[in-house]
Amino acid sequence: MPEATNQIDDGIDYSDIENKYQVQYDDGFDNLLVVDGVPVIDRSKQGKLMDRVVKEFGKKGVSVKHDDIFMPWDSTTGKSKGFMFIEFRNEDDANLALTTIHNHPFDTKHTFRVNRFTDIERYAELDETYVEPQVEEYIPREHLRAWLADPQGRDQYVTYRGDEVLINWHGKPSQSEVAYKPDWKDFLYVAWSPLGTYVATLHRQGVRLWGGSSWKAQQRFAHPLVKLIDFSPCEQYMVTWSNEPIIVPEGAIQGPQYFSPDDEGNNLAVWDIKSGDLLRTFSTYNEGDPPSIKKQMQWPALKWSPDDKYVARITPGQMISVHELPSMYLQGKKSLKIEGVVDFEWCPIGDKDKEDIMVSAVPGAKPTKKIRENKLVYWTPEVANQPARVTLMGFPSRTILRQKNLFNVTECKLYWQNQGDFLCVKVDRHTKTKKSIFCNLEIFRMREKDYPVEVVELKDTVMDFSWEPKGERFAIVSSNDPNLGNPAPGVTIKTDVSFYQLDHGKNDFRLLRTLSSRTSNAIRWSPRGRHVVLATVGSSSKSELEFWDLDFNSEEAHRREGQADWGSGIQLLGIADHYGVTDVEWDPSGRYLATSASAWTHTLENGYAIWDFRGQELVKQIQDRFKQFIWRPRPPSLLSKEQQKLIRKNLREYSRAFDEEDAAEESNVSAELIALRKRLVDEWNAWRLLRRKELGEEHLQKLQGKEDAKEEIEVWIDEVIEQTEEIVD
């Protein structure tokens, strides 16, 4: 039998089957990478490390198995050598791993460094002969903040109407013009970054950032069906959100700028703006909630520290999770577990924090910058016999700086002054019977030792609260209207607007003035302080705008404390009206105010208007399908406080130059107007002369025609020669 079998096998040709199923191996080492920066471990932890490495590669869309990894060991110590060799299926997979894993932070102490295996031989056999490199032509990149160098110092704003977006310059009538008319298509809405560097458009495929003098696309983020975005304060990072969970289809593009299978089911993404890399994804869906239940989501869902070092998210009632950037690792490897926590806010960084210098204790040593901690505040409600509590914490030390117990609390709202000088906790409290609600303002003075707290007691419900930027005043809108909370159609809520200021003599906030029987429900402070606009927003029957100056008298601005006429400097500058107003926003200079009526809210008289700080209307545009008007933000000034004081001191000299420019512009306008009038008069005189000539010729022709065609006319004339009178009997 064996002999017969061999004879049969010898007669059959298997070459086609062998060629079909033969395994092809790469002849070179282009699919082999060397990964350095791996933790040094002993053999007992090998399996755990391998699992972690495979998972990290998988997050970046690179498929790796345990059999593909070879890790050298030190025979003397019995530990690994801190690097490994990984063999991939082909060169393309190796290239993807090289671009995505290189410089990837494995943990807080280790970062992967990836090189090709073939580079070892190439760099080991380098030719040491010096060859002078060829100098490449320098191509300067456009400045992303070029608009700040505008000779006229104008601001910009963007308008969105129908499918058309316009970016405009705003200045004097002769200086207002269109800066750029983009051809962006199929987007949801537009938004400026916090410092005005980028303008973002939201598309079905994701987000695009535009900027520079050419307005070219600067970055893109692939988040399908994105609905909301939020920038970090320093514009280093961005958050995108969609109501649809992330789905990664089979065969989708993989890489650091795209979602991986591990991101499926999440709907919140954190991105690095400069590189465009995806840092991490989260889910805003609470575990245990059925998909059919729709809850109102708090936005922004992630809150940034003012220096972009941390980003935090809250799990209501359980904890606050703070992540470091850009690694997105949990700070301290644990969350802040706070039972019942409802809300929190980061403390802003003010000018005093930036210039805070601590002199070294060593005599003669140079001053060193004081290490400043971030601060955050959170509040917890009443639970069992424990009172509600507001807690001020330093971070990352997690030191409790101040706590305040509160009783009979219904709700708290946290309001930081933009310089971090004050914190107001608006506490809605109920009576013991819980039939009525009143309000207290718990104000923390952050620049004083032990953070003392002042209390302002109010009887009415506070609808809006707003700090004066860089100031010690605040304004509130309150009401005791019975229709509050359940307004009937067409009924406008009556409100009171009150202004308060810190009295340094008594270390308390005193009432400056109350404006009674108003319909205002929104407070808009000028970015420079002092001026404020009270607006009635979202009402179908009222749309008033009131322009107020809180330092109308220059002497009042520097009044002595305890003076009898406290608050007399508050002056009404003007009253205006914009029907159906939905948005009210000051420009960065604090000289102009924009109001708009968006078609997203109603479809009656949509458009926008621009006013000066006194309430004089400068521009009014009624446009169908008008949606957005947004001023372009400006970054903080680069001038020091001393330089700014010097400019204010010499303001008259600068104003003289500006006055000359204005006069020259007016004279140019006058000269142009006179020339226009002269041209029109000359044209009129020429036309009049031509008409008179034509009419004169027609008149002569008529006279000649009359002489040629004479008519004979008989005229009967009665003449009385004599008249007598006779009397008849």
C-alpha positions in Angstrom: 0.0 0.0 0.0 2.6 2.6 0.8 4.3 2.1 -2.5 1.0 2.4 -4.4 0.1 5.6 -2.5 3.5 7.2 -3.3 3.0 6.4 -6.9 -0.4 8.1 -6.9 0.9 11.2 -5.1 3.8 11.4 -7.6 1.3 11.7 -10.4 -0.6 14.8 -8.9 0.6 18.4 -9.2 -0.1 20.4 -6.0 1.7 23.6 -7.1 -1.5 25.6 -7.6 -2.8 24.8 -4.1 0.5 25.5 -2.5 0.8 28.9 -4.2 -2.8 29.8 -3.2 -2.3 29.0 0.5 1.3 29.9 0.9 2.0 32.4 3.7 3.8 35.5 2.4 6.5 36.9 4.7 8.1 40.3 4.4 11.7 39.9 3.4 12.8 43.2 5.1 12.2 44.6 8.6 10.0 47.6 7.6 7.1 46.1 9.6 9.2 45.9 12.8 9.3 48.7 15.3 11.3 49.4 18.5 9.2 50.9 21.3 11.2 52.6 24.1 9.9 54.1 27.3 8.3 50.9 28.5 8.2 50.4 32.3 10.9 48.1 33.7 9.2 45.2 35.4 9.9 41.6 36.6 8.4 38.6 35.0 5.5 38.4 37.4 4.0 41.5 35.8 4.7 40.6 32.2 1.1 39.5 31.4 -0.4 42.6 32.9 2.0 44.9 31.0 1.3 43.1 27.8 -2.5 43.5 28.2 -2.0 47.2 28.9 0.2 47.7 25.9 -2.2 45.9 23.6 -5.1 48.1 24.9 -3.1 51.3 24.4 -2.3 50.4 20.8 -6.0 49.4 20.3 -7.1 52.9 21.4 -5.2 54.4 18.6 -6.6 52.0 16.1 -3.5 49.7 15.8 -4.1 46.0 16.1 -1.4 44.2 18.1 -1.4 40.7 19.7 0.7 39.2 22.5 2.6 37.0 20.0 3.7 40.1 18.0 5.6 41.5 21.0 9.1 40.5 22.1 10.5 42.1 25.2 14.3 41.6 26.1 15.2 40.7 29.7 18.3 41.4 31.7 19.8 38.1 32.8 21.6 39.6 35.8 18.7 41.5 37.4 15.8 39.4 36.0 14.0 42.5 34.9 13.0 43.9 31.5 15.2 46.4 29.8 12.6 49.1 29.2 12.0 48.5 25.5 10.3 46.0 23.2 10.1 44.9 19.6 6.7 44.7 17.9 6.2 43.0 14.6 3.2 44.1 12.5 1.4 42.4 9.7 2.7 44.9 7.0 4.5 48.1 6.6 1.3 50.2 6.6 0.3 49.1 10.1 3.8 49.9 11.2 3.6 53.4 9.8 0.2 54.0 11.5 1.7 52.8 14.8 4.7 55.0 14.3 2.6 58.2 13.8 0.1 57.5 16.5 2.1 55.9 19.3 5.2 58.0 19.2 5.3 60.4 22.2 2.1 58.7 23.5 2.0 59.0 27.4 1.7 55.4 28.7 1.3 56.6 32.3 2.4 59.6 34.4 6.1 58.5 34.4 6.5 56.7 31.0 6.1 58.0 27.4 6.5 55.8 24.4 9.3 56.6 21.9 8.9 54.6 18.7 11.5 54.0 16.0 11.9 51.7 13.0 14.1 48.7 13.4 15.8 49.6 10.1 16.8 53.0 11.5 19.2 51.3 13.9 21.4 50.1 11.0 21.0 53.3 9.1 22.0 55.5 12.0 24.8 53.1 13.0 26.5 53.3 9.6 26.3 57.0 9.0 28.7 58.6 6.7 30.6 61.1 8.8 31.5 63.3 5.8 30.0 66.7 6.4 27.6 67.9 3.7 26.4 71.4 4.0 22.6 71.4 4.2 20.6 73.2 1.6 18.9 76.3 2.9 15.2 76.1 2.4 13.2 79.2 1.6 11.5 80.6 4.6 7.7 80.8 4.2 6.2 82.9 7.0 2.9 81.7 8.4 0.0 84.2 8.6 -0.7 85.7 12.0 -3.9 84.4 13.5 -4.4 87.7 15.4 -3.7 90.0 12.5 -7.0 91.8 12.9 -5.6 93.4 16.1 -3.1 95.4 14.0 -5.9 97.3 12.2 -4.7 101.0 11.8 -8.1 102.3 12.9 -8.3 100.0 15.9 -11.7 98.7 14.7 -13.6 95.7 16.1 -15.1 92.9 14.0 -18.4 91.1 14.2 -20.0 88.2 12.4 -23.6 88.0 11.2 -25.4 84.8 10.0 -28.5 85.3 7.9 -30.2 82.5 5.9 -27.2 80.6 4.4 -24.9 83.6 4.3 -22.2 84.6 6.8 -20.5 88.0 6.8 -17.5 89.2 8.8 -17.6 93.0 9.2 -15.4 95.8 10.4 -17.2 98.2 12.8 -16.1 101.8 13.2 -17.1 105.2 12.0 -19.6 105.2 9.1 -16.8 105.7 6.6 -14.8 102.8 8.2 -17.6 100.2 8.5 -17.2 97.6 5.7 -17.3 93.9 5.0 -14.0 92.3 6.0 -14.7 88.9 4.5 -17.6 87.0 2.8 -16.9 83.3 3.2 -18.6 80.6 1.1 -19.2 78.2 4.0 -22.0 75.8 3.3 -24.3 73.5 5.2 -23.5 74.4 8.8 -25.5 74.7 12.0 -24.2 77.9 13.5 -21.0 79.9 14.0 -19.0 80.7 17.2 -15.9 82.7 18.2 -13.2 81.3 20.4 -12.8 83.1 23.8 -9.8 85.2 22.6 -11.1 85.8 19.1 -8.4 83.7 17.3 -10.8 81.3 15.6 -14.3 81.3 14.3 -15.9 77.8 14.4 -18.6 76.4 12.1 -20.5 73.3 13.0 -21.2 70.9 10.1 -22.8 67.4 9.9 -19.3 65.9 9.7 -17.8 67.8 12.5 -16.3 71.2 13.4 -14.0 73.4 11.4 -11.9 76.4 12.7 -11.1 79.3 10.4 -8.8 82.2 11.0 -5.9 84.4 9.9 -6.0 87.3 7.4 -6.9 84.8 4.6 -9.6 83.1 6.7 -8.4 79.7 5.6 -9.3 76.5 7.5 -6.9 76.1 10.4 -8.2 72.8 11.9 -10.9 70.2 11.7 -12.5 67.8 14.2 -14.4 64.8 13.0 -17.4 64.5 15.3 -20.5 63.6 13.3 -23.8 65.3 14.1 -22.1 67.7 16.5 -24.5 70.1 18.2 -22.5 72.1 20.9 -18.9 73.2 21.3 -17.0 74.8 24.2 -13.4 76.2 24.1 -11.0 76.3 27.0 -10.2 79.8 28.3 -6.7 79.8 26.7 -7.9 78.3 23.4 -5.7 75.2 23.8 -8.6 72.6 23.9 -12.1 72.2 22.8 -15.1 70.1 23.8 -17.7 68.8 21.3 -21.1 67.2 22.1 -23.7 65.4 20.1 -27.0 64.0 21.2 -26.2 60.9 19.1 -23.7 58.3 20.5 -20.5 57.8 18.7 -20.5 54.9 16.2 -17.3 53.7 14.5 -18.2 51.8 11.3 -16.1 48.9 10.1 -13.2 50.1 8.0 -13.4 53.7 9.2 -10.2 55.8 9.2 -8.1 55.2 12.3 -5.6 57.6 13.9 -5.1 60.2 16.6 -7.6 62.5 15.0 -10.4 60.0 14.7 -12.7 57.9 17.0 -11.7 54.3 17.8 -13.9 51.4 18.7 -13.3 52.2 22.4 -15.1 55.5 22.0 -18.3 53.9 20.8 -21.4 54.8 22.9 -19.9 58.1 24.2 -21.1 61.5 22.9 -18.7 64.1 24.5 -15.2 64.5 23.1 -12.1 66.6 24.2 -9.7 67.7 21.4 -6.3 69.4 21.3 -6.8 72.5 19.0 -3.2 72.9 17.7 -2.6 69.2 16.8 -6.2 68.2 16.1 -5.8 65.1 18.2 -8.6 63.5 20.1 -7.7 63.4 23.8 -10.6 61.5 25.4 -14.4 60.9 25.1 -17.1 60.7 27.8 -20.7 59.9 28.0 -23.4 62.3 29.3 -25.9 59.6 29.7 -26.4 58.5 33.3 -26.2 54.8 34.0 -29.6 53.3 34.6 -31.5 55.9 32.7 -33.6 54.5 29.9 -32.8 56.0 26.5 -36.4 57.3 26.1 -36.0 59.7 29.1 -34.7 63.1 28.0 -33.1 65.2 30.8 -32.0 68.8 30.5 -28.2 68.7 30.2 -26.1 71.3 32.0 -23.8 73.1 29.5 -20.8 73.3 29.5 -20.7 69.7 30.6 -16.9 70.0 31.3 -15.6 73.1 33.2 -12.0 74.4 32.6 -9.6 75.8 35.1 -8.7 79.4 34.0 -5.1 78.3 33.1 -6.1 75.3 31.0 -4.3 72.9 33.3 -7.4 71.0 34.5 -10.8 70.1 33.2 -13.5 68.8 35.5 -16.9 67.1 35.2 -19.5 66.4 37.9 -21.4 63.2 38.6 -24.4 64.7 40.3 -24.7 63.6 43.9 -21.5 61.7 43.9 -18.2 63.3 42.9 -16.2 65.8 40.9 -13.6 64.2 38.6 -10.7 66.5 37.7 -8.4 65.5 34.8 -5.0 66.9 33.9 -4.2 68.2 30.5 -3.2 67.2 27.9 -2.9 63.6 29.3 -6.5 63.6 30.5 -5.4 61.4 33.4 -7.4 61.7 36.6 -5.5 64.1 38.9 -4.2 62.3 41.9 -5.6 59.1 40.4 -8.9 59.7 42.3 -12.0 61.8 42.1 -13.3 64.2 44.7 -16.0 62.1 46.3 -18.6 64.5 47.7 -21.9 63.1 48.7 -24.8 65.1 47.3 -22.7 67.6 45.3 -24.9 69.6 43.0 -22.7 72.2 41.2 -19.2 73.7 41.2 -17.3 76.5 39.5 -13.6 77.4 39.1 -12.3 80.7 40.4 -11.1 83.1 37.5 -7.6 84.4 37.4 -7.4 88.2 37.9 -4.7 90.8 37.3 -3.6 90.6 40.9 -2.9 86.9 40.6 -0.8 87.4 37.5 1.4 90.1 39.1 1.6 88.4 42.5 5.3 88.3 43.4 6.7 86.8 46.6 10.1 88.1 47.7 12.5 85.3 48.6 13.3 84.9 52.3 17.0 84.9 51.5 18.4 88.4 51.7 19.7 89.7 48.4 18.1 86.9 46.4 16.0 87.7 43.3 12.2 87.8 43.8 10.5 84.6 42.7 7.0 84.1 41.4 4.5 82.8 43.9 3.1 79.5 43.0 -0.6 80.1 42.7 -3.1 77.3 43.2 -6.4 77.1 41.4 -9.5 77.4 43.5 -13.0 75.9 43.1 -16.2 76.2 45.0 -19.0 73.6 45.2 -22.2 73.3 47.2 -24.1 70.4 48.7 -27.8 70.4 49.8 -29.3 69.5 53.2 -29.2 65.8 53.9 -30.9 64.4 57.0 -29.6 66.5 59.9 -26.7 68.0 58.0 -27.1 71.6 56.7 -26.5 72.7 53.2 -22.9 73.7 52.7 -20.7 75.9 50.4 -17.1 74.8 50.3 -14.1 76.7 48.9 -11.2 74.4 48.0 -7.6 74.9 46.8 -6.5 72.7 43.9 -4.5 70.5 43.3 -3.7 70.4 47.1 -7.4 69.8 47.8 -7.2 71.9 50.9 -10.5 73.2 52.4 -10.1 77.0 52.5 -13.5 78.0 53.8 -16.9 76.4 54.5 -20.3 78.1 55.1 -23.3 76.2 56.4 -26.7 77.2 55.1 -30.2 76.3 56.3 -33.6 75.9 54.7 -32.0 75.9 51.2 -34.0 75.3 48.0 -31.3 76.1 45.5 -27.9 77.8 45.2 -26.3 79.6 42.3 -22.5 80.4 42.1 -21.3 83.8 40.6 -17.6 84.7 40.5 -16.5 88.2 39.8 -14.4 88.1 36.6 -11.2 89.0 38.5 -11.8 86.5 41.3 -12.1 89.2 43.9 -15.5 88.2 45.1 -17.8 85.1 45.0 -21.5 85.5 45.4 -23.6 82.5 46.4 -27.3 83.3 45.6 -29.3 81.2 48.1 -33.0 80.6 47.5 -34.4 79.8 50.9 -37.9 78.7 52.0 -39.8 79.4 55.2 -40.4 76.6 57.7 -43.8 76.0 56.1 -42.2 75.9 52.6 -45.0 78.1 51.3 -42.9 81.1 50.3 -39.3 81.6 49.1 -36.9 84.5 49.8 -33.3 85.1 48.8 -30.0 85.7 50.5 -26.7 86.7 48.9 -23.7 85.2 50.6 -20.6 87.2 49.4 -17.1 85.9 49.9 -14.3 88.5 49.9 -11.5 86.5 48.3 -8.6 89.0 48.7 -8.9 89.1 52.5 -7.6 86.7 55.2 -9.9 83.7 56.0 -12.2 84.8 53.2 -14.9 86.7 55.3 -18.5 86.4 54.2 -21.1 89.2 54.0 -24.8 88.5 53.8 -27.3 90.6 51.9 -30.9 89.7 52.8 -33.6 90.1 50.2 -37.4 89.6 50.5 -38.1 89.1 46.8 -37.1 86.5 44.3 -33.9 87.3 42.5 -34.2 86.6 38.7 -30.8 87.8 37.6 -27.4 88.6 39.2 -24.4 90.2 37.6 -21.0 91.5 38.9 -19.5 94.7 37.4 -16.3 93.6 35.5 -13.2 94.6 37.5 -15.4 96.4 40.0 -16.9 96.2 43.4 -20.5 96.6 42.4 -23.2 94.2 41.4 -26.8 94.5 40.1 -29.8 92.3 40.6 -33.2 91.9 39.1 -35.8 91.0 41.6 -39.6 90.6 41.6 -42.6 89.9 43.8 -45.0 89.7 40.9 -47.7 87.0 41.6 -47.4 85.9 37.9 -43.7 85.0 38.4 -43.0 81.4 37.6 -46.3 80.9 35.8 -46.8 83.9 33.5 -49.9 84.1 31.5 -49.7 84.8 27.7 -49.1 88.5 27.0 -48.4 89.3 30.7 -45.1 91.1 31.5 -43.5 90.5 34.9 -42.9 93.6 36.9 -39.4 93.8 38.3 -37.1 95.9 40.4 -33.4 96.6 39.5 -31.0 97.3 42.4 -27.4 98.3 42.5 -25.0 97.5 45.4 -21.4 98.6 46.1 -18.8 97.5 48.7 -18.5 100.1 51.5 -14.9 99.8 52.7 -15.7 101.8 55.8 -18.2 99.3 57.1 -16.9 96.2 55.1 -20.4 95.6 53.8 -22.3 95.9 50.6 -24.7 98.8 50.6 -27.6 99.5 48.4 -26.8 102.3 45.9 -30.2 102.7 44.3 -33.3 100.7 43.4 -35.2 101.2 40.1 -38.8 100.2 40.7 -41.6 99.1 38.4 -39.5 98.0 35.5 -40.0 95.2 33.0 -36.2 94.5 32.6 -35.2 90.9 33.1 -31.5 91.0 31.9 -28.4 93.0 33.0 -25.6 93.6 30.6 -22.5 95.3 32.1 -20.0 97.0 29.8 -16.6 95.1 29.7 -15.0 98.2 31.1 -17.5 98.5 33.9 -19.4 101.7 34.8 -22.0 101.5 32.1 -24.8 99.0 32.2 -27.8 98.2 30.0 -31.1 96.9 31.4 -33.1 94.9 28.8 -36.4 93.2 28.4 -35.5 90.0 26.6 -37.8 87.4 25.2 -41.0 89.3 25.8 -43.7 89.5 23.2 -45.1 92.8 24.5 -42.1 94.8 25.9 -38.7 95.3 24.4 -37.2 98.2 26.2 -33.5 99.1 26.6 -32.3 101.4 29.4 -28.7 102.8 29.3 -27.3 103.7 32.7 -24.1 105.4 33.9 -23.1 104.5 37.4 -20.4 107.2 37.6 -22.1 110.1 35.7 -20.3 112.7 37.8 -16.5 112.4 37.6 -16.3 113.6 41.2 -18.8 111.0 42.2 -16.5 108.3 40.8 -14.0 109.2 43.5 -16.4 110.0 46.2 -15.6 109.8 49.9 -17.1 106.8 51.6 -19.9 107.6 54.0 -21.0 110.6 52.0 -24.7 111.5 52.3 -25.4 111.4 48.6 -24.3 107.8 48.3 -25.5 106.5 44.9 -26.3 109.9 43.4 -23.9 109.3 40.5 -26.3 106.8 38.9 -27.8 108.5 35.8 -30.1 107.4 33.0 -28.4 108.2 29.6 -31.1 107.0 27.3 -34.1 104.8 26.6 -34.5 102.8 23.4 -36.6 100.0 22.0 -35.9 97.0 19.8 -38.9 94.9 19.1 -38.6 91.2 19.8 -35.0 91.5 21.0 -33.5 88.1 21.9 -29.7 88.9 22.4 -27.9 91.8 23.9 -24.1 92.0 23.7 -21.5 94.7 24.3 -18.5 95.0 22.0 -15.0 94.4 23.6 -14.3 98.2 23.9 -17.4 98.9 25.9 -18.4 101.7 23.5 -21.1 100.0 21.5 -24.0 97.6 22.2 -25.6 95.2 19.7 -29.1 93.9 20.0 -30.6 91.3 17.7 -33.8 89.5 17.1 -33.1 85.9 16.0 -35.3 83.8 13.7 -34.5 80.9 15.9 -36.8 82.4 18.5 -39.5 84.1 16.4 -40.0 85.3 12.8 -41.1 88.8 13.3 -38.9 91.7 12.3 -35.6 89.7 12.6 -32.4 91.7 12.3 -29.9 93.6 14.4 -29.1 97.1 15.7 -26.0 98.8 17.0 -26.1 101.5 19.6 -23.6 103.7 21.4 -23.2 103.6 25.1 -25.7 106.5 25.5 -28.5 104.7 23.7 -28.2 106.4 20.3 -29.0 104.1 17.4 -26.2 103.9 14.9 -27.2 101.0 12.6 -30.5 99.2 12.1 -30.8 96.2 9.8 -34.1 94.4 9.4 -33.3 91.1 7.6 -35.5 88.0 7.0 -34.1 84.7 8.3 -31.5 86.6 10.5 -30.0 84.2 13.1 -26.8 85.5 14.7 -24.8 88.6 15.6 -21.6 88.0 17.6 -18.8 90.5 18.4 -15.3 89.2 17.9 -13.6 88.9 21.4 -10.2 90.5 22.0 -7.4 88.9 24.1 -6.2 90.7 27.2 -4.0 93.7 26.7 -0.2 93.1 26.6 0.4 96.5 28.3 1.4 96.6 31.9 -0.6 98.5 34.5 2.1 101.3 34.5 1.9 101.6 30.7 -1.9 101.8 30.9 -1.7 104.5 33.6 0.8 106.5 31.4 -1.7 106.3 28.5 -4.5 107.6 30.7 -2.3 110.4 32.0 -1.5 111.5 28.4 -5.0 110.9 27.1 -5.4 114.5 26.1 -2.4 114.3 23.8 -3.8 111.2 22.2 -7.3 112.7 21.9 -5.9 115.7 20.2 -4.5 113.5 17.4 -7.8 111.7 17.2 -9.7 115.0 17.0 -7.4 116.1 14.1 -8.1 112.9 12.3 -11.9 113.4 12.8 -11.6 117.0 11.6 -9.7 115.9 8.5 -12.2 113.2 7.8 -15.1 115.7 8.2 -13.3 118.2 5.9 -12.8 115.4 3.4 -16.4 114.5 3.6 -17.4 118.2 3.3 -15.2 118.7 0.3 -16.6 115.6 -1.3 -20.1 116.8 -0.5 -19.4 120.2 -2.0 -17.9 118.7 -5.1 -21.0 116.4 -5.5 -23.4 119.4 -5.1 -21.4 121.4 -7.6 -21.5 118.6 -10.1 -25.2 118.2 -9.7 -25.8 121.9 -10.1 -23.7 122.0 -13.3 -25.6 119.1 -14.6 -28.9 120.8 -13.8 -27.8 124.1 -15.5 -26.6 122.2 -18.6 -29.9 120.3 -18.8 -31.9 123.6 -18.2 -29.9 125.4 -20.9 -30.5 122.5 -23.4 -34.2 122.5 -22.6 -34.5 126.3 -23.0 -32.8 126.1 -26.3 -35.1 123.3 -27.5 -38.2 125.2 -26.2 -37.0 128.4 -27.8 -36.8 126.8 -31.2 -40.2 125.2 -30.8 -41.7 128.6 -29.9 -40.2 130.3 -33.0 -41.7 127.6 -35.2 -45.1 128.1 -33.7 -44.9 131.9 -34.3 -43.9 131.4 -38.0 -46.8 129.1 -38.5 -49.3 131.6 -37.2 -48.1 134.3 -39.7 -48.5 132.1 -42.7 -52.0 131.0 -41.9 -54.0 134.3 -41.4 -57.8 134.2 -40.6 -60.4 136.9 -41.4 -62.7 137.7 -38.6 -65.8 140.0 -38.8 -66.5 142.1 -35.8 -69.9 143.8 -35.3 -69.8 147.0 -33.3 -73.0 148.7 -32.0 -72.7 152.5 -31.5 -75.4 154.6 -29.8 -75.8 157.9 -31.5 -78.7 159.4 -29.6 -81.0 158.3 -26.7 -84.4 159.9 -25.8 -86.9 159.1 -23.1 -90.7 159.6 -23.5 -93.4 159.3 -20.9 -96.5 157.4 -22.0 -99.8 157.9 -20.2 
